[in-house]
Amino acid sequence: MPARIALGPVPDLLLGLMVALLAGDARAQAPKMQTPAIAEIASYAGPDRTQRLIAGAKKEGALMLYSSGASEDTTAITYAFEKTYGVPVRLWRGSSEDILRRAMAEARGNRYDVDVAETAGPEMEALGREKLLQGIASPVFAELIPQAVAPQRAWVMSRLSVFAAGINTNLVKEAPRSYDDLADPKWKGKLGIEADDAGWFLTVLANMGENDGIKLFRAIVARNGMSVRKGHTLLASLVAAGEVPLALTVYGYRIEAMKKAGAPISGVILPPAVALPTGIAVFRRAPHPNAAVLFVDFVLSDGQRILAERGNVPTNTRVKDPPSDLNLIDSAKLLDGGDKWPKLFQDVFVDQGR
C-alpha cells in the first residue's frame, strides 16, 4: 500500500482559511475605505461601459493576476485577453492557500500589487470577509448560473471543478456505482483521497445525512484503508501510474486531459455529484482597476468558451449548461463551521487510516 503523507491535526487548506479569518491584525490593517476611482469603475453600468474600460485599461498598461488554475488553461485565457485588448498580463500562480496567504500578507504590509484573483471558492470567501475584494456590476452576470452571483458576495463563480472517482483502467475493470460499493473488501489497499477535501466531505454528508455518511466512510477506511495525498494533480498522476488504483476526489477535467494524452485513467461520478466552485474577483486596492474589471468581464464571457474547450465546466449558460444535478460546495458554510469539517475529515480519512 502506498505510503501516506504525514499531516498535522488540520489539513492545510482549511488551516489557512482559519488563520486568515482569525487574523484580526490583518483586518485592522486592511484598507478601511475603497478607492473612489475603483468604486466608480466597478459600479458603472452605462452603455459605453466596455469602451470606457478598454480606454482605461490601455492607459494603465498592465494587469496583475493571481491564479491557482491549471497553467495551460490560465495562459490560454491571458493570451487571448492580451491579443484582444493589447494589455499585458503578469501572472503569479500558486495554490489557493498560497494566494490567500500572499494577499493577506501584502495587505498587512500595505502593499497592493494584485488586481484580480481567480481561485477556489473557500479562499475567495475568506478574502471577501477580510474586505479585500471589490464587488462589481457586470452585464455578463445575467448569463451565469443563478448560484454564480450573490448580493452579499464580492466574488463571482467562474468555473466548476467536478469531483470524480479517478480509476486506473489497467487495474480496475469494474467501476463502483456508489460509495457503498467501496466497503467491499476487494478495494483493500487500492483507495486514495486528496488531503484537503473537507469541502467535498461536507457536501457529500449533507446529501447522505451526516451520521449515515460518517458511519459509511469510517467503515470503508477501517476495512480497506485510505492513501491520503496532497494535491489533486498529484493524485490524478498517481492513479494513472497505478500507485493509487482508485482515488475518490480527482477533478474531472484533469481526468479528461490525461485520457486525451493516452494515460490509462477514467472517471466515474459517484452520487451525489459534487463540484468545487472557483471564483474571480477584483481587489479593492487594485492598481489597474479598469484592466481588472475588463479582465473579469472577459473571463466570464470569451474566457468561458476557452475553459469549456479545455474540459472545464463553465458557469456561463450561453456557453454550456453545467450538469443539473451538481451539488456545489458551500464556501460560506465551510468557513462558518470553523474547524469542524477539517477535523472531521482528518479524523475519518487520515487518523483512522494510519
C-alpha positions as CSV (number, residue, x, y, z in Angstrom):
1,M,0.0,0.0,0.0
2,P,1.4,3.5,-0.9
3,A,3.0,5.5,1.9
4,R,0.7,8.0,3.5
5,I,1.7,11.6,4.0
6,A,2.1,12.9,7.5
7,L,-0.4,15.6,8.2
8,G,-1.0,17.9,11.2
9,P,-4.3,17.8,13.0
10,V,-5.9,20.1,10.4
11,P,-5.5,20.0,6.6
12,D,-3.5,22.9,5.2
13,L,-6.3,24.4,3.1
14,L,-8.7,24.9,6.0
15,L,-5.9,25.8,8.4
16,G,-5.0,28.6,6.0
17,L,-8.6,29.8,5.9
18,M,-8.9,29.8,9.7
19,V,-5.7,31.6,10.1
20,A,-6.9,34.2,7.7
21,L,-10.3,34.7,9.4
22,L,-8.8,34.8,12.9
23,A,-6.1,37.3,11.9
24,G,-7.6,40.4,13.5
25,D,-4.4,42.4,12.9
26,A,-4.7,41.8,9.2
27,R,-8.3,43.0,9.2
28,A,-7.3,46.1,11.2
29,Q,-4.5,46.9,8.7
30,A,-6.5,46.1,5.6
31,P,-7.8,49.2,3.7
32,K,-10.8,50.6,5.5
33,M,-12.0,52.7,2.6
34,Q,-12.3,51.6,-1.0
35,T,-10.6,53.9,-3.5
36,P,-13.3,56.2,-5.1
37,A,-12.0,55.5,-8.5
38,I,-12.4,51.8,-8.4
39,A,-15.8,52.1,-6.8
40,E,-17.0,54.2,-9.7
41,I,-15.4,51.9,-12.2
42,A,-16.8,48.8,-10.6
43,S,-20.4,50.1,-10.5
44,Y,-20.6,51.9,-13.8
45,A,-23.3,50.4,-16.0
46,G,-23.7,53.0,-18.8
47,P,-23.9,51.9,-22.5
48,D,-20.3,53.0,-23.0
49,R,-19.1,50.8,-20.1
50,T,-16.9,48.5,-22.2
51,Q,-15.4,51.3,-24.2
52,R,-14.5,53.2,-21.0
53,L,-12.9,50.1,-19.5
54,I,-10.9,49.4,-22.7
55,A,-9.6,53.0,-22.8
56,G,-8.8,53.0,-19.1
57,A,-7.0,49.6,-19.3
58,K,-4.9,50.7,-22.2
59,K,-3.8,53.8,-20.2
60,E,-3.0,51.6,-17.2
61,G,-1.0,49.3,-19.5
62,A,-0.9,46.2,-17.3
63,L,-2.7,43.7,-15.2
64,M,-1.5,41.5,-12.2
65,L,-3.3,38.2,-11.8
66,Y,-3.1,35.7,-9.0
67,S,-4.4,32.3,-10.1
68,S,-4.5,28.7,-8.9
69,G,-5.9,27.4,-12.2
70,A,-4.1,24.9,-14.4
71,S,-1.2,26.8,-16.0
72,E,-2.2,25.8,-19.6
73,D,-5.8,27.0,-19.1
74,T,-4.9,30.3,-17.4
75,T,-2.2,31.0,-20.0
76,A,-4.7,30.4,-22.8
77,I,-7.1,33.0,-21.3
78,T,-4.4,35.6,-20.6
79,Y,-3.0,35.2,-24.1
80,A,-6.5,35.7,-25.6
81,F,-7.1,38.8,-23.4
82,E,-3.7,40.3,-24.4
83,K,-4.4,39.7,-28.1
84,T,-7.9,41.2,-27.8
85,Y,-7.1,44.3,-25.8
86,G,-3.3,44.8,-26.0
87,V,-3.0,44.9,-22.2
88,P,-0.2,42.6,-20.9
89,V,-1.0,40.3,-18.0
90,R,1.5,39.4,-15.3
91,L,0.6,36.0,-13.8
92,W,1.6,34.7,-10.4
93,R,0.5,31.1,-10.0
94,G,0.2,29.3,-6.7
95,S,-2.2,27.1,-4.8
96,S,-5.4,28.5,-3.4
97,E,-3.9,28.5,0.1
98,D,-0.8,30.3,-1.2
99,I,-2.9,33.0,-2.9
100,L,-4.9,33.6,0.3
101,R,-1.7,33.8,2.4
102,R,0.1,36.1,-0.1
103,A,-2.8,38.5,-0.5
104,M,-3.3,38.7,3.3
105,A,0.4,39.3,3.9
106,E,0.5,42.0,1.3
107,A,-2.5,43.8,2.8
108,R,-0.8,43.7,6.2
109,G,2.2,45.3,4.7
110,N,0.2,47.9,2.8
111,R,1.4,46.5,-0.4
112,Y,-1.1,46.4,-3.2
113,D,0.3,44.8,-6.4
114,V,-2.6,42.4,-7.3
115,D,-5.6,43.4,-9.4
116,V,-7.5,40.1,-9.8
117,A,-7.6,36.7,-8.2
118,E,-9.1,33.5,-9.6
119,T,-9.0,30.6,-7.2
120,A,-11.1,28.2,-5.1
121,G,-14.3,29.4,-3.6
122,P,-13.4,28.9,0.1
123,E,-10.3,31.1,-0.3
124,M,-12.3,33.7,-2.3
125,E,-14.8,33.7,0.5
126,A,-12.1,34.3,3.1
127,L,-10.6,37.2,1.0
128,G,-14.1,38.7,0.8
129,R,-14.7,38.5,4.5
130,E,-11.4,40.3,5.0
131,K,-12.8,43.2,2.9
132,L,-10.0,42.9,0.4
133,L,-12.3,42.4,-2.6
134,Q,-14.4,44.9,-4.6
135,G,-17.8,43.8,-5.8
136,I,-18.5,44.8,-9.4
137,A,-21.6,45.2,-11.6
138,S,-21.3,43.4,-15.0
139,P,-23.9,42.8,-17.7
140,V,-22.3,39.3,-18.1
141,F,-23.7,38.3,-14.7
142,A,-27.1,37.8,-16.3
143,E,-25.7,34.9,-18.4
144,L,-24.3,33.0,-15.4
145,I,-25.9,30.2,-13.4
146,P,-28.0,31.5,-10.5
147,Q,-25.5,30.3,-7.9
148,A,-22.6,32.2,-9.5
149,V,-23.6,35.7,-8.2
150,A,-24.8,36.6,-4.7
151,P,-25.6,40.1,-3.5
152,Q,-23.6,39.7,-0.3
153,R,-20.6,38.2,-2.1
154,A,-17.8,40.2,-3.6
155,W,-16.6,37.3,-5.8
156,V,-18.3,35.5,-8.7
157,M,-18.1,31.9,-9.7
158,S,-16.1,31.5,-12.9
159,R,-15.9,27.7,-13.3
160,L,-16.7,24.5,-11.5
161,S,-14.4,21.6,-10.8
162,V,-16.5,18.4,-10.7
163,F,-15.2,15.7,-8.5
164,A,-14.9,12.2,-10.0
165,A,-13.5,8.9,-8.7
166,G,-10.3,8.5,-10.8
167,I,-9.8,4.9,-11.9
168,N,-6.7,3.2,-13.4
169,T,-8.2,1.3,-16.3
170,N,-5.4,-1.3,-16.3
171,L,-6.0,-2.2,-12.7
172,V,-9.8,-1.6,-12.2
173,K,-12.1,-3.5,-14.6
174,E,-15.4,-2.8,-12.9
175,A,-16.0,0.7,-11.6
176,P,-18.0,1.2,-8.4
177,R,-21.5,2.7,-8.8
178,S,-21.8,4.2,-5.3
179,Y,-19.7,4.9,-2.2
180,D,-21.3,1.9,-0.6
181,D,-19.6,-0.3,-3.1
182,L,-16.2,0.9,-1.7
183,A,-16.9,-1.0,1.5
184,D,-16.3,-4.3,-0.4
185,P,-13.0,-5.9,0.7
186,K,-11.9,-6.1,-2.9
187,W,-10.9,-2.4,-2.6
188,K,-8.4,-3.1,0.2
189,G,-5.2,-1.2,-0.3
190,K,-6.5,0.4,-3.5
191,L,-8.2,3.7,-2.4
192,G,-6.9,7.2,-2.1
193,I,-8.1,10.7,-1.5
194,E,-6.8,14.3,-1.6
195,A,-5.7,15.7,1.8
196,D,-7.7,18.9,1.9
197,D,-11.1,17.9,0.6
198,A,-13.1,18.7,3.7
199,G,-15.5,20.8,1.5
200,W,-16.2,17.7,-0.6
201,F,-16.9,15.7,2.6
202,L,-19.2,18.4,3.9
203,T,-21.2,18.3,0.7
204,V,-21.4,14.5,0.4
205,L,-22.6,14.3,4.1
206,A,-25.2,16.9,3.5
207,N,-26.7,14.7,0.8
208,M,-26.3,11.4,2.6
209,G,-27.2,12.5,6.1
210,E,-24.3,13.3,8.4
211,N,-24.5,10.4,10.7
212,D,-25.1,7.8,8.0
213,G,-22.3,9.2,5.8
214,I,-19.7,9.3,8.6
215,K,-20.6,5.7,9.5
216,L,-20.1,4.6,5.9
217,F,-16.8,6.3,5.3
218,R,-15.4,5.1,8.7
219,A,-16.3,1.5,7.6
220,I,-14.7,2.0,4.2
221,V,-11.4,3.3,5.7
222,A,-11.4,0.7,8.6
223,R,-11.8,-2.2,6.1
224,N,-9.8,-1.1,3.1
225,G,-7.5,1.7,4.2
226,M,-7.0,5.1,2.5
227,S,-3.9,6.7,1.0
228,V,-4.0,10.4,1.6
229,R,-2.1,12.6,-0.8
230,K,-1.6,16.3,-1.1
231,G,-2.6,17.9,-4.4
232,H,-5.3,17.0,-6.9
233,T,-2.9,17.0,-9.8
234,L,-0.5,14.6,-7.9
235,L,-3.4,12.4,-7.0
236,A,-4.5,12.1,-10.7
237,S,-1.0,11.3,-11.7
238,L,-0.8,8.5,-9.1
239,V,-4.0,7.0,-10.4
240,A,-2.6,7.0,-13.9
241,A,0.7,5.4,-12.6
242,G,-1.2,2.7,-10.8
243,E,0.0,3.7,-7.4
244,V,-3.5,4.6,-6.3
245,P,-5.9,2.4,-8.4
246,L,-9.0,4.4,-7.4
247,A,-9.0,7.9,-5.9
248,L,-12.2,9.4,-4.6
249,T,-11.6,13.1,-5.3
250,V,-10.0,13.8,-8.6
251,Y,-11.1,16.7,-10.7
252,G,-12.9,15.6,-13.8
253,Y,-11.1,18.0,-16.2
254,R,-7.8,16.5,-15.2
255,I,-9.0,13.0,-16.0
256,E,-10.2,14.1,-19.4
257,A,-7.0,15.9,-20.2
258,M,-4.9,12.8,-19.2
259,K,-7.1,10.5,-21.1
260,K,-6.6,12.5,-24.3
261,A,-2.9,12.3,-23.7
262,G,-3.1,8.5,-23.6
263,A,-3.0,7.8,-19.8
264,P,-4.8,4.7,-18.5
265,I,-7.3,6.7,-16.5
266,S,-11.1,7.2,-16.5
267,G,-13.5,8.8,-14.1
268,V,-16.9,7.9,-12.7
269,I,-19.1,10.4,-10.7
270,L,-20.4,8.7,-7.6
271,P,-23.6,10.2,-6.3
272,P,-24.0,12.8,-5.0
273,A,-22.2,14.7,-7.8
274,V,-20.1,17.4,-6.1
275,A,-18.3,20.4,-7.6
276,L,-15.9,23.0,-6.1
277,P,-16.6,26.5,-7.4
278,T,-13.7,28.6,-8.5
279,G,-14.3,32.3,-8.1
280,I,-12.9,35.5,-9.6
281,A,-12.8,39.0,-8.2
282,V,-11.2,42.4,-8.3
283,F,-9.2,43.7,-5.3
284,R,-10.3,46.9,-3.6
285,R,-6.9,48.4,-4.0
286,A,-6.2,47.1,-7.5
287,P,-3.5,49.3,-9.1
288,H,-5.1,48.8,-12.5
289,P,-8.8,48.9,-11.9
290,N,-10.1,49.3,-15.4
291,A,-8.0,46.4,-16.6
292,A,-9.1,44.4,-13.6
293,V,-12.9,44.8,-14.3
294,L,-12.3,44.3,-18.0
295,F,-10.5,41.1,-17.3
296,V,-13.3,39.8,-15.1
297,D,-15.8,40.5,-17.9
298,F,-13.5,38.7,-20.4
299,V,-13.1,35.6,-18.2
300,L,-16.9,35.4,-17.7
301,S,-17.6,35.7,-21.4
302,D,-15.0,34.8,-24.0
303,G,-12.9,33.1,-21.4
304,Q,-15.7,30.7,-20.6
305,R,-15.5,29.3,-24.2
306,I,-11.8,28.8,-23.8
307,L,-12.3,27.0,-20.5
308,A,-15.1,24.8,-22.0
309,E,-12.9,23.8,-24.9
310,R,-10.2,22.7,-22.5
311,G,-12.6,20.4,-20.5
312,N,-13.6,22.8,-17.7
313,V,-17.2,23.3,-16.6
314,P,-18.1,27.0,-17.2
315,T,-20.7,29.0,-15.3
316,N,-21.9,30.9,-18.3
317,T,-25.0,29.2,-19.6
318,R,-24.7,30.7,-23.1
319,V,-21.5,28.7,-23.4
320,K,-22.6,25.4,-21.8
321,D,-25.1,24.4,-19.2
322,P,-23.5,22.5,-16.3
323,P,-24.9,19.2,-15.2
324,S,-28.3,19.8,-13.5
325,D,-27.6,17.5,-10.5
326,L,-24.4,19.2,-9.3
327,N,-24.1,19.9,-5.6
328,L,-21.8,23.0,-5.2
329,I,-19.6,23.2,-2.1
330,D,-21.0,25.9,0.1
331,S,-17.9,28.0,0.8
332,A,-19.6,30.2,3.4
333,K,-20.9,27.1,5.3
334,L,-17.4,25.6,5.2
335,L,-15.9,28.7,6.8
336,D,-18.7,29.2,9.2
337,G,-18.1,25.7,10.6
338,G,-14.7,26.7,11.8
339,D,-12.6,23.6,12.3
340,K,-15.5,21.2,12.4
341,W,-15.2,19.9,8.8
342,P,-11.4,19.8,8.5
343,K,-11.2,18.0,11.9
344,L,-13.9,15.5,10.9
345,F,-12.2,14.9,7.5
346,Q,-8.9,14.4,9.4
347,D,-10.4,12.0,11.9
348,V,-12.2,9.8,9.3
349,F,-9.7,9.6,6.5
350,V,-6.3,10.4,7.9
351,D,-6.0,9.4,11.6
352,Q,-8.2,6.3,11.2
353,G,-6.3,5.2,8.1
354,R,-2.9,5.2,9.8
